[in-house]
Amino acid sequence: MGDKKREVGFEGTSSRERAITYLEALTASVRDGAVRVERDSKVVELEPGEFVTLEVKAKSKKDRQSLRLQLSWDNDRSKS
């Protein structure tokens, strides 16, 4: 994948159902071992390993709640 850092992301408001649909598509991509994220002309392709680190953070404040999910893994293909 090279040494060059590539990053693409987005943030926006959508319905809960639309967010669930997107998360389900991401879940299927992780399961298949090939994740592609696109935004405008930027593309990042990831190959999740057999073992991943999952981080879940939940926050609840007076007027706002949030749930943050993060998956990470080593790029070293020789371990898989």
PDB file of N, CA, C and O in Angstrom:
ATOM      1  N   MET A   1       0.809  -1.185   0.000  1.00  0.00           N
ATOM      2  CA  MET A   1       0.000   0.000   0.000  1.00  0.00           C
ATOM      3  C   MET A   1       0.861   1.260   0.000  1.00  0.00           C
ATOM      4  O   MET A   1       0.330   2.359  -0.166  1.00  0.00           O
ATOM      5  N   GLY A   2       2.155   1.134   0.178  1.00  0.00           N
ATOM      6  CA  GLY A   2       3.046   2.270   0.128  1.00  0.00           C
ATOM      7  C   GLY A   2       3.122   3.010   1.448  1.00  0.00           C
ATOM      8  O   GLY A   2       2.380   2.722   2.388  1.00  0.00           O
ATOM      9  N   ASP A   3       4.050   3.985   1.500  1.00  0.00           N
ATOM     10  CA  ASP A   3       4.268   4.748   2.720  1.00  0.00           C
ATOM     11  C   ASP A   3       3.471   6.041   2.762  1.00  0.00           C
ATOM     12  O   ASP A   3       3.384   6.674   3.814  1.00  0.00           O
ATOM     13  N   LYS A   4       2.888   6.444   1.645  1.00  0.00           N
ATOM     14  CA  LYS A   4       2.155   7.701   1.581  1.00  0.00           C
ATOM     15  C   LYS A   4       0.833   7.597   2.334  1.00  0.00           C
ATOM     16  O   LYS A   4       0.054   6.669   2.117  1.00  0.00           O
ATOM     17  N   LYS A   5       0.593   8.557   3.218  1.00  0.00           N
ATOM     18  CA  LYS A   5      -0.652   8.574   3.981  1.00  0.00           C
ATOM     19  C   LYS A   5      -1.786   9.036   3.075  1.00  0.00           C
ATOM     20  O   LYS A   5      -1.697  10.077   2.424  1.00  0.00           O
ATOM     21  N   ARG A   6      -2.847   8.248   3.047  1.00  0.00           N
ATOM     22  CA  ARG A   6      -4.038   8.622   2.299  1.00  0.00           C
ATOM     23  C   ARG A   6      -5.204   8.643   3.269  1.00  0.00           C
ATOM     24  O   ARG A   6      -5.347   7.756   4.111  1.00  0.00           O
ATOM     25  N   GLU A   7      -6.027   9.655   3.142  1.00  0.00           N
ATOM     26  CA  GLU A   7      -7.137   9.799   4.071  1.00  0.00           C
ATOM     27  C   GLU A   7      -8.334  10.403   3.347  1.00  0.00           C
ATOM     28  O   GLU A   7      -8.194  11.332   2.552  1.00  0.00           O
ATOM     29  N   VAL A   8      -9.487   9.870   3.632  1.00  0.00           N
ATOM     30  CA  VAL A   8     -10.728  10.424   3.110  1.00  0.00           C
ATOM     31  C   VAL A   8     -11.803  10.214   4.170  1.00  0.00           C
ATOM     32  O   VAL A   8     -11.817   9.181   4.840  1.00  0.00           O
ATOM     33  N   GLY A   9     -12.684  11.162   4.323  1.00  0.00           N
ATOM     34  CA  GLY A   9     -13.735  11.029   5.313  1.00  0.00           C
ATOM     35  C   GLY A   9     -14.852  12.002   5.034  1.00  0.00           C
ATOM     36  O   GLY A   9     -14.766  12.832   4.129  1.00  0.00           O
ATOM     37  N   PHE A  10     -15.877  11.892   5.804  1.00  0.00           N
ATOM     38  CA  PHE A  10     -16.990  12.817   5.683  1.00  0.00           C
ATOM     39  C   PHE A  10     -17.776  12.821   6.981  1.00  0.00           C
ATOM     40  O   PHE A  10     -17.655  11.919   7.810  1.00  0.00           O
ATOM     41  N   GLU A  11     -18.572  13.845   7.132  1.00  0.00           N
ATOM     42  CA  GLU A  11     -19.432  13.978   8.298  1.00  0.00           C
ATOM     43  C   GLU A  11     -20.694  14.696   7.842  1.00  0.00           C
ATOM     44  O   GLU A  11     -20.619  15.651   7.070  1.00  0.00           O
ATOM     45  N   GLY A  12     -21.818  14.259   8.297  1.00  0.00           N
ATOM     46  CA  GLY A  12     -23.061  14.908   7.920  1.00  0.00           C
ATOM     47  C   GLY A  12     -24.224  14.325   8.699  1.00  0.00           C
ATOM     48  O   GLY A  12     -24.066  13.368   9.457  1.00  0.00           O
ATOM     49  N   THR A  13     -25.366  14.900   8.506  1.00  0.00           N
ATOM     50  CA  THR A  13     -26.565  14.454   9.181  1.00  0.00           C
ATOM     51  C   THR A  13     -27.413  13.627   8.229  1.00  0.00           C
ATOM     52  O   THR A  13     -27.593  13.991   7.067  1.00  0.00           O
ATOM     53  N   SER A  14     -27.930  12.519   8.725  1.00  0.00           N
ATOM     54  CA  SER A  14     -28.813  11.674   7.927  1.00  0.00           C
ATOM     55  C   SER A  14     -29.827  11.034   8.858  1.00  0.00           C
ATOM     56  O   SER A  14     -29.758  11.192  10.077  1.00  0.00           O
ATOM     57  N   SER A  15     -30.757  10.318   8.278  1.00  0.00           N
ATOM     58  CA  SER A  15     -31.706   9.579   9.109  1.00  0.00           C
ATOM     59  C   SER A  15     -30.982   8.419   9.778  1.00  0.00           C
ATOM     60  O   SER A  15     -29.942   7.972   9.294  1.00  0.00           O
ATOM     61  N   ARG A  16     -31.517   7.939  10.869  1.00  0.00           N
ATOM     62  CA  ARG A  16     -30.937   6.783  11.553  1.00  0.00           C
ATOM     63  C   ARG A  16     -30.896   5.588  10.611  1.00  0.00           C
ATOM     64  O   ARG A  16     -29.899   4.867  10.575  1.00  0.00           O
ATOM     65  N   GLU A  17     -31.967   5.366   9.846  1.00  0.00           N
ATOM     66  CA  GLU A  17     -32.013   4.220   8.927  1.00  0.00           C
ATOM     67  C   GLU A  17     -30.936   4.305   7.855  1.00  0.00           C
ATOM     68  O   GLU A  17     -30.321   3.298   7.503  1.00  0.00           O
ATOM     69  N   ARG A  18     -30.710   5.504   7.337  1.00  0.00           N
ATOM     70  CA  ARG A  18     -29.665   5.663   6.315  1.00  0.00           C
ATOM     71  C   ARG A  18     -28.282   5.404   6.916  1.00  0.00           C
ATOM     72  O   ARG A  18     -27.431   4.787   6.276  1.00  0.00           O
ATOM     73  N   ALA A  19     -28.061   5.873   8.138  1.00  0.00           N
ATOM     74  CA  ALA A  19     -26.790   5.623   8.821  1.00  0.00           C
ATOM     75  C   ALA A  19     -26.591   4.126   9.046  1.00  0.00           C
ATOM     76  O   ALA A  19     -25.485   3.613   8.877  1.00  0.00           O
ATOM     77  N   ILE A  20     -27.656   3.428   9.424  1.00  0.00           N
ATOM     78  CA  ILE A  20     -27.581   1.976   9.630  1.00  0.00           C
ATOM     79  C   ILE A  20     -27.237   1.269   8.325  1.00  0.00           C
ATOM     80  O   ILE A  20     -26.409   0.358   8.308  1.00  0.00           O
ATOM     81  N   THR A  21     -27.867   1.684   7.242  1.00  0.00           N
ATOM     82  CA  THR A  21     -27.581   1.086   5.931  1.00  0.00           C
ATOM     83  C   THR A  21     -26.113   1.257   5.566  1.00  0.00           C
ATOM     84  O   THR A  21     -25.485   0.324   5.066  1.00  0.00           O
ATOM     85  N   TYR A  22     -25.560   2.448   5.814  1.00  0.00           N
ATOM     86  CA  TYR A  22     -24.149   2.700   5.529  1.00  0.00           C
ATOM     87  C   TYR A  22     -23.248   1.831   6.400  1.00  0.00           C
ATOM     88  O   TYR A  22     -22.277   1.251   5.914  1.00  0.00           O
ATOM     89  N   LEU A  23     -23.573   1.744   7.689  1.00  0.00           N
ATOM     90  CA  LEU A  23     -22.773   0.916   8.592  1.00  0.00           C
ATOM     91  C   LEU A  23     -22.846  -0.564   8.211  1.00  0.00           C
ATOM     92  O   LEU A  23     -21.850  -1.280   8.319  1.00  0.00           O
ATOM     93  N   GLU A  24     -24.005  -1.022   7.772  1.00  0.00           N
ATOM     94  CA  GLU A  24     -24.136  -2.414   7.327  1.00  0.00           C
ATOM     95  C   GLU A  24     -23.290  -2.682   6.088  1.00  0.00           C
ATOM     96  O   GLU A  24     -22.695  -3.753   5.966  1.00  0.00           O
ATOM     97  N   ALA A  25     -23.229  -1.721   5.168  1.00  0.00           N
ATOM     98  CA  ALA A  25     -22.382  -1.868   3.983  1.00  0.00           C
ATOM     99  C   ALA A  25     -20.909  -1.901   4.377  1.00  0.00           C
ATOM    100  O   ALA A  25     -20.136  -2.686   3.829  1.00  0.00           O
ATOM    101  N   LEU A  26     -20.519  -1.049   5.325  1.00  0.00           N
ATOM    102  CA  LEU A  26     -19.136  -1.078   5.814  1.00  0.00           C
ATOM    103  C   LEU A  26     -18.822  -2.415   6.487  1.00  0.00           C
ATOM    104  O   LEU A  26     -17.743  -2.977   6.296  1.00  0.00           O
ATOM    105  N   THR A  27     -19.768  -2.916   7.273  1.00  0.00           N
ATOM    106  CA  THR A  27     -19.585  -4.205   7.946  1.00  0.00           C
ATOM    107  C   THR A  27     -19.360  -5.315   6.928  1.00  0.00           C
ATOM    108  O   THR A  27     -18.470  -6.148   7.100  1.00  0.00           O
ATOM    109  N   ALA A  28     -20.156  -5.330   5.879  1.00  0.00           N
ATOM    110  CA  ALA A  28     -19.998  -6.346   4.830  1.00  0.00           C
ATOM    111  C   ALA A  28     -18.638  -6.219   4.154  1.00  0.00           C
ATOM    112  O   ALA A  28     -18.007  -7.229   3.843  1.00  0.00           O
ATOM    113  N   SER A  29     -18.179  -4.993   3.926  1.00  0.00           N
ATOM    114  CA  SER A  29     -16.870  -4.784   3.298  1.00  0.00           C
ATOM    115  C   SER A  29     -15.736  -5.276   4.193  1.00  0.00           C
ATOM    116  O   SER A  29     -14.788  -5.900   3.717  1.00  0.00           O
ATOM    117  N   VAL A  30     -15.837  -4.994   5.491  1.00  0.00           N
ATOM    118  CA  VAL A  30     -14.816  -5.479   6.428  1.00  0.00           C
ATOM    119  C   VAL A  30     -14.822  -7.007   6.432  1.00  0.00           C
ATOM    120  O   VAL A  30     -13.766  -7.638   6.406  1.00  0.00           O
ATOM    121  N   ARG A  31     -16.000  -7.588   6.463  1.00  0.00           N
ATOM    122  CA  ARG A  31     -16.133  -9.049   6.447  1.00  0.00           C
ATOM    123  C   ARG A  31     -15.477  -9.640   5.196  1.00  0.00           C
ATOM    124  O   ARG A  31     -14.833 -10.687   5.265  1.00  0.00           O
ATOM    125  N   ASP A  32     -15.642  -8.969   4.058  1.00  0.00           N
ATOM    126  CA  ASP A  32     -15.063  -9.437   2.793  1.00  0.00           C
ATOM    127  C   ASP A  32     -13.575  -9.149   2.675  1.00  0.00           C
ATOM    128  O   ASP A  32     -12.908  -9.685   1.790  1.00  0.00           O
ATOM    129  N   GLY A  33     -13.043  -8.298   3.571  1.00  0.00           N
ATOM    130  CA  GLY A  33     -11.614  -8.002   3.559  1.00  0.00           C
ATOM    131  C   GLY A  33     -11.215  -6.924   2.573  1.00  0.00           C
ATOM    132  O   GLY A  33     -10.035  -6.798   2.245  1.00  0.00           O
ATOM    133  N   ALA A  34     -12.170  -6.144   2.091  1.00  0.00           N
ATOM    134  CA  ALA A  34     -11.864  -5.067   1.146  1.00  0.00           C
ATOM    135  C   ALA A  34     -12.826  -3.906   1.388  1.00  0.00           C
ATOM    136  O   ALA A  34     -14.021  -4.009   1.111  1.00  0.00           O
ATOM    137  N   VAL A  35     -12.290  -2.801   1.909  1.00  0.00           N
ATOM    138  CA  VAL A  35     -13.096  -1.626   2.204  1.00  0.00           C
ATOM    139  C   VAL A  35     -12.644  -0.491   1.285  1.00  0.00           C
ATOM    140  O   VAL A  35     -11.453  -0.199   1.175  1.00  0.00           O
ATOM    141  N   ARG A  36     -13.601   0.133   0.638  1.00  0.00           N
ATOM    142  CA  ARG A  36     -13.312   1.264  -0.260  1.00  0.00           C
ATOM    143  C   ARG A  36     -14.159   2.449   0.207  1.00  0.00           C
ATOM    144  O   ARG A  36     -15.384   2.364   0.282  1.00  0.00           O
ATOM    145  N   VAL A  37     -13.476   3.560   0.522  1.00  0.00           N
ATOM    146  CA  VAL A  37     -14.166   4.770   0.946  1.00  0.00           C
ATOM    147  C   VAL A  37     -13.858   5.856  -0.087  1.00  0.00           C
ATOM    148  O   VAL A  37     -12.698   6.112  -0.408  1.00  0.00           O
ATOM    149  N   GLU A  38     -14.912   6.484  -0.597  1.00  0.00           N
ATOM    150  CA  GLU A  38     -14.763   7.509  -1.631  1.00  0.00           C
ATOM    151  C   GLU A  38     -15.452   8.793  -1.200  1.00  0.00           C
ATOM    152  O   GLU A  38     -16.499   8.768  -0.553  1.00  0.00           O
ATOM    153  N   ARG A  39     -14.856   9.900  -1.566  1.00  0.00           N
ATOM    154  CA  ARG A  39     -15.468  11.213  -1.363  1.00  0.00           C
ATOM    155  C   ARG A  39     -14.919  12.122  -2.448  1.00  0.00           C
ATOM    156  O   ARG A  39     -13.717  12.381  -2.497  1.00  0.00           O
ATOM    157  N   ASP A  40     -15.787  12.603  -3.307  1.00  0.00           N
ATOM    158  CA  ASP A  40     -15.382  13.416  -4.452  1.00  0.00           C
ATOM    159  C   ASP A  40     -14.374  12.607  -5.273  1.00  0.00           C
ATOM    160  O   ASP A  40     -14.692  11.500  -5.706  1.00  0.00           O
ATOM    161  N   SER A  41     -13.180  13.129  -5.493  1.00  0.00           N
ATOM    162  CA  SER A  41     -12.192  12.401  -6.288  1.00  0.00           C
ATOM    163  C   SER A  41     -11.207  11.616  -5.421  1.00  0.00           C
ATOM    164  O   SER A  41     -10.282  10.996  -5.945  1.00  0.00           O
ATOM    165  N   LYS A  42     -11.397  11.637  -4.106  1.00  0.00           N
ATOM    166  CA  LYS A  42     -10.486  10.923  -3.200  1.00  0.00           C
ATOM    167  C   LYS A  42     -11.005   9.514  -2.939  1.00  0.00           C
ATOM    168  O   LYS A  42     -12.201   9.303  -2.742  1.00  0.00           O
ATOM    169  N   VAL A  43     -10.080   8.552  -2.941  1.00  0.00           N
ATOM    170  CA  VAL A  43     -10.418   7.156  -2.688  1.00  0.00           C
ATOM    171  C   VAL A  43      -9.363   6.551  -1.775  1.00  0.00           C
ATOM    172  O   VAL A  43      -8.167   6.765  -1.973  1.00  0.00           O
ATOM    173  N   VAL A  44      -9.804   5.800  -0.783  1.00  0.00           N
ATOM    174  CA  VAL A  44      -8.892   5.022   0.060  1.00  0.00           C
ATOM    175  C   VAL A  44      -9.416   3.593   0.079  1.00  0.00           C
ATOM    176  O   VAL A  44     -10.586   3.353   0.381  1.00  0.00           O
ATOM    177  N   GLU A  45      -8.547   2.656  -0.243  1.00  0.00           N
ATOM    178  CA  GLU A  45      -8.889   1.236  -0.208  1.00  0.00           C
ATOM    179  C   GLU A  45      -8.126   0.577   0.932  1.00  0.00           C
ATOM    180  O   GLU A  45      -6.913   0.747   1.058  1.00  0.00           O
ATOM    181  N   LEU A  46      -8.835  -0.168   1.751  1.00  0.00           N
ATOM    182  CA  LEU A  46      -8.251  -0.813   2.922  1.00  0.00           C
ATOM    183  C   LEU A  46      -8.457  -2.322   2.835  1.00  0.00           C
ATOM    184  O   LEU A  46      -9.427  -2.793   2.243  1.00  0.00           O
ATOM    185  N   GLU A  47      -7.541  -3.064   3.424  1.00  0.00           N
ATOM    186  CA  GLU A  47      -7.624  -4.521   3.483  1.00  0.00           C
ATOM    187  C   GLU A  47      -7.517  -4.957   4.937  1.00  0.00           C
ATOM    188  O   GLU A  47      -6.421  -5.222   5.431  1.00  0.00           O
ATOM    189  N   PRO A  48      -8.655  -5.031   5.622  1.00  0.00           N
ATOM    190  CA  PRO A  48      -8.616  -5.426   7.035  1.00  0.00           C
ATOM    191  C   PRO A  48      -8.004  -6.810   7.218  1.00  0.00           C
ATOM    192  O   PRO A  48      -8.278  -7.734   6.453  1.00  0.00           O
ATOM    193  N   GLY A  49      -7.178  -6.932   8.240  1.00  0.00           N
ATOM    194  CA  GLY A  49      -6.560  -8.213   8.546  1.00  0.00           C
ATOM    195  C   GLY A  49      -7.528  -9.140   9.267  1.00  0.00           C
ATOM    196  O   GLY A  49      -8.666  -8.773   9.560  1.00  0.00           O
ATOM    197  N   GLU A  50      -7.061 -10.326   9.542  1.00  0.00           N
ATOM    198  CA  GLU A  50      -7.876 -11.319  10.250  1.00  0.00           C
ATOM    199  C   GLU A  50      -8.211 -10.858  11.665  1.00  0.00           C
ATOM    200  O   GLU A  50      -9.288 -11.149  12.186  1.00  0.00           O
ATOM    201  N   PHE A  51      -7.274 -10.137  12.281  1.00  0.00           N
ATOM    202  CA  PHE A  51      -7.478  -9.633  13.636  1.00  0.00           C
ATOM    203  C   PHE A  51      -7.494  -8.109  13.604  1.00  0.00           C
ATOM    204  O   PHE A  51      -6.615  -7.482  13.012  1.00  0.00           O
ATOM    205  N   VAL A  52      -8.495  -7.525  14.240  1.00  0.00           N
ATOM    206  CA  VAL A  52      -8.631  -6.078  14.281  1.00  0.00           C
ATOM    207  C   VAL A  52      -8.786  -5.632  15.735  1.00  0.00           C
ATOM    208  O   VAL A  52      -9.208  -6.402  16.598  1.00  0.00           O
ATOM    209  N   THR A  53      -8.441  -4.394  15.976  1.00  0.00           N
ATOM    210  CA  THR A  53      -8.682  -3.786  17.275  1.00  0.00           C
ATOM    211  C   THR A  53      -9.947  -2.958  17.153  1.00  0.00           C
ATOM    212  O   THR A  53     -10.067  -2.119  16.260  1.00  0.00           O
ATOM    213  N   LEU A  54     -10.883  -3.194  18.047  1.00  0.00           N
ATOM    214  CA  LEU A  54     -12.146  -2.470  18.058  1.00  0.00           C
ATOM    215  C   LEU A  54     -12.191  -1.557  19.270  1.00  0.00           C
ATOM    216  O   LEU A  54     -11.985  -1.998  20.401  1.00  0.00           O
ATOM    217  N   GLU A  55     -12.460  -0.287  19.025  1.00  0.00           N
ATOM    218  CA  GLU A  55     -12.591   0.686  20.112  1.00  0.00           C
ATOM    219  C   GLU A  55     -13.989   1.289  20.029  1.00  0.00           C
ATOM    220  O   GLU A  55     -14.411   1.754  18.970  1.00  0.00           O
ATOM    221  N   VAL A  56     -14.700   1.277  21.147  1.00  0.00           N
ATOM    222  CA  VAL A  56     -16.045   1.836  21.220  1.00  0.00           C
ATOM    223  C   VAL A  56     -16.070   2.870  22.337  1.00  0.00           C
ATOM    224  O   VAL A  56     -15.652   2.593  23.461  1.00  0.00           O
ATOM    225  N   LYS A  57     -16.566   4.068  22.018  1.00  0.00           N
ATOM    226  CA  LYS A  57     -16.692   5.122  23.021  1.00  0.00           C
ATOM    227  C   LYS A  57     -18.111   5.675  22.949  1.00  0.00           C
ATOM    228  O   LYS A  57     -18.606   6.021  21.877  1.00  0.00           O
ATOM    229  N   ALA A  58     -18.742   5.748  24.091  1.00  0.00           N
ATOM    230  CA  ALA A  58     -20.085   6.318  24.180  1.00  0.00           C
ATOM    231  C   ALA A  58     -20.044   7.494  25.140  1.00  0.00           C
ATOM    232  O   ALA A  58     -19.403   7.431  26.188  1.00  0.00           O
ATOM    233  N   LYS A  59     -20.747   8.588  24.767  1.00  0.00           N
ATOM    234  CA  LYS A  59     -20.829   9.778  25.610  1.00  0.00           C
ATOM    235  C   LYS A  59     -22.277  10.211  25.692  1.00  0.00           C
ATOM    236  O   LYS A  59     -23.034  10.126  24.725  1.00  0.00           O
ATOM    237  N   SER A  60     -22.637  10.675  26.868  1.00  0.00           N
ATOM    238  CA  SER A  60     -23.975  11.226  27.070  1.00  0.00           C
ATOM    239  C   SER A  60     -23.846  12.507  27.871  1.00  0.00           C
ATOM    240  O   SER A  60     -23.381  12.503  29.010  1.00  0.00           O
ATOM    241  N   LYS A  61     -24.267  13.605  27.256  1.00  0.00           N
ATOM    242  CA  LYS A  61     -24.289  14.902  27.926  1.00  0.00           C
ATOM    243  C   LYS A  61     -25.734  15.339  28.040  1.00  0.00           C
ATOM    244  O   LYS A  61     -26.643  14.660  27.564  1.00  0.00           O
ATOM    245  N   LYS A  62     -25.930  16.454  28.660  1.00  0.00           N
ATOM    246  CA  LYS A  62     -27.286  16.955  28.894  1.00  0.00           C
ATOM    247  C   LYS A  62     -28.101  17.051  27.603  1.00  0.00           C
ATOM    248  O   LYS A  62     -29.260  16.637  27.574  1.00  0.00           O
ATOM    249  N   ASP A  63     -27.506  17.592  26.537  1.00  0.00           N
ATOM    250  CA  ASP A  63     -28.260  17.846  25.315  1.00  0.00           C
ATOM    251  C   ASP A  63     -27.743  17.093  24.088  1.00  0.00           C
ATOM    252  O   ASP A  63     -28.185  17.362  22.971  1.00  0.00           O
ATOM    253  N   ARG A  64     -26.808  16.152  24.282  1.00  0.00           N
ATOM    254  CA  ARG A  64     -26.238  15.458  23.119  1.00  0.00           C
ATOM    255  C   ARG A  64     -25.653  14.120  23.544  1.00  0.00           C
ATOM    256  O   ARG A  64     -25.092  13.985  24.632  1.00  0.00           O
ATOM    257  N   GLN A  65     -25.797  13.132  22.662  1.00  0.00           N
ATOM    258  CA  GLN A  65     -25.191  11.817  22.887  1.00  0.00           C
ATOM    259  C   GLN A  65     -24.375  11.451  21.650  1.00  0.00           C
ATOM    260  O   GLN A  65     -24.656  11.916  20.546  1.00  0.00           O
ATOM    261  N   SER A  66     -23.364  10.612  21.851  1.00  0.00           N
ATOM    262  CA  SER A  66     -22.569  10.184  20.714  1.00  0.00           C
ATOM    263  C   SER A  66     -22.031   8.774  20.931  1.00  0.00           C
ATOM    264  O   SER A  66     -21.853   8.317  22.060  1.00  0.00           O
ATOM    265  N   LEU A  67     -21.784   8.118  19.833  1.00  0.00           N
ATOM    266  CA  LEU A  67     -21.197   6.787  19.813  1.00  0.00           C
ATOM    267  C   LEU A  67     -20.112   6.797  18.754  1.00  0.00           C
ATOM    268  O   LEU A  67     -20.381   7.068  17.583  1.00  0.00           O
ATOM    269  N   ARG A  68     -18.891   6.503  19.161  1.00  0.00           N
ATOM    270  CA  ARG A  68     -17.757   6.525  18.241  1.00  0.00           C
ATOM    271  C   ARG A  68     -17.184   5.110  18.140  1.00  0.00           C
ATOM    272  O   ARG A  68     -16.888   4.474  19.152  1.00  0.00           O
ATOM    273  N   LEU A  69     -17.035   4.633  16.913  1.00  0.00           N
ATOM    274  CA  LEU A  69     -16.480   3.308  16.649  1.00  0.00           C
ATOM    275  C   LEU A  69     -15.192   3.459  15.865  1.00  0.00           C
ATOM    276  O   LEU A  69     -15.113   4.268  14.941  1.00  0.00           O
ATOM    277  N   GLN A  70     -14.187   2.685  16.228  1.00  0.00           N
ATOM    278  CA  GLN A  70     -12.934   2.712  15.479  1.00  0.00           C
ATOM    279  C   GLN A  70     -12.401   1.292  15.348  1.00  0.00           C
ATOM    280  O   GLN A  70     -12.322   0.553  16.329  1.00  0.00           O
ATOM    281  N   LEU A  71     -12.039   0.923  14.130  1.00  0.00           N
ATOM    282  CA  LEU A  71     -11.370  -0.346  13.850  1.00  0.00           C
ATOM    283  C   LEU A  71      -9.969  -0.028  13.372  1.00  0.00           C
ATOM    284  O   LEU A  71      -9.775   0.912  12.601  1.00  0.00           O
ATOM    285  N   SER A  72      -8.995  -0.795  13.814  1.00  0.00           N
ATOM    286  CA  SER A  72      -7.635  -0.641  13.310  1.00  0.00           C
ATOM    287  C   SER A  72      -6.976  -2.010  13.234  1.00  0.00           C
ATOM    288  O   SER A  72      -7.393  -2.953  13.905  1.00  0.00           O
ATOM    289  N   TRP A  73      -5.935  -2.105  12.403  1.00  0.00           N
ATOM    290  CA  TRP A  73      -5.222  -3.364  12.228  1.00  0.00           C
ATOM    291  C   TRP A  73      -3.854  -3.076  11.640  1.00  0.00           C
ATOM    292  O   TRP A  73      -3.606  -1.998  11.101  1.00  0.00           O
ATOM    293  N   ASP A  74      -2.976  -4.051  11.753  1.00  0.00           N
ATOM    294  CA  ASP A  74      -1.629  -3.933  11.197  1.00  0.00           C
ATOM    295  C   ASP A  74      -1.672  -4.238   9.706  1.00  0.00           C
ATOM    296  O   ASP A  74      -2.455  -5.076   9.259  1.00  0.00           O
ATOM    297  N   ASN A  75      -0.827  -3.554   8.938  1.00  0.00           N
ATOM    298  CA  ASN A  75      -0.735  -3.801   7.507  1.00  0.00           C
ATOM    299  C   ASN A  75       0.118  -5.003   7.173  1.00  0.00           C
ATOM    300  O   ASN A  75       0.143  -5.422   6.016  1.00  0.00           O
ATOM    301  N   ASP A  76       0.808  -5.568   8.122  1.00  0.00           N
ATOM    302  CA  ASP A  76       1.728  -6.671   7.872  1.00  0.00           C
ATOM    303  C   ASP A  76       0.950  -7.915   7.404  1.00  0.00           C
ATOM    304  O   ASP A  76       0.314  -8.589   8.214  1.00  0.00           O
ATOM    305  N   ARG A  77       1.002  -8.206   6.136  1.00  0.00           N
ATOM    306  CA  ARG A  77       0.260  -9.324   5.545  1.00  0.00           C
ATOM    307  C   ARG A  77       0.855 -10.677   5.928  1.00  0.00           C
ATOM    308  O   ARG A  77       0.169 -11.693   5.815  1.00  0.00           O
ATOM    309  N   SER A  78       2.105 -10.722   6.375  1.00  0.00           N
ATOM    310  CA  SER A  78       2.731 -11.994   6.709  1.00  0.00           C
ATOM    311  C   SER A  78       2.131 -12.616   7.964  1.00  0.00           C
ATOM    312  O   SER A  78       2.287 -13.818   8.183  1.00  0.00           O
ATOM    313  N   LYS A  79       1.440 -11.819   8.805  1.00  0.00           N
ATOM    314  CA  LYS A  79       0.827 -12.332  10.030  1.00  0.00           C
ATOM    315  C   LYS A  79      -0.523 -12.977   9.773  1.00  0.00           C
ATOM    316  O   LYS A  79      -1.014 -13.739  10.606  1.00  0.00           O
ATOM    317  N   SER A  80      -1.131 -12.682   8.628  1.00  0.00           N
ATOM    318  CA  SER A  80      -2.485 -13.189   8.375  1.00  0.00           C
ATOM    319  C   SER A  80      -2.484 -14.547   7.720  1.00  0.00           C
ATOM    320  O   SER A  80      -3.548 -15.102   7.446  1.00  0.00           O
TER     321      SER A  80
END
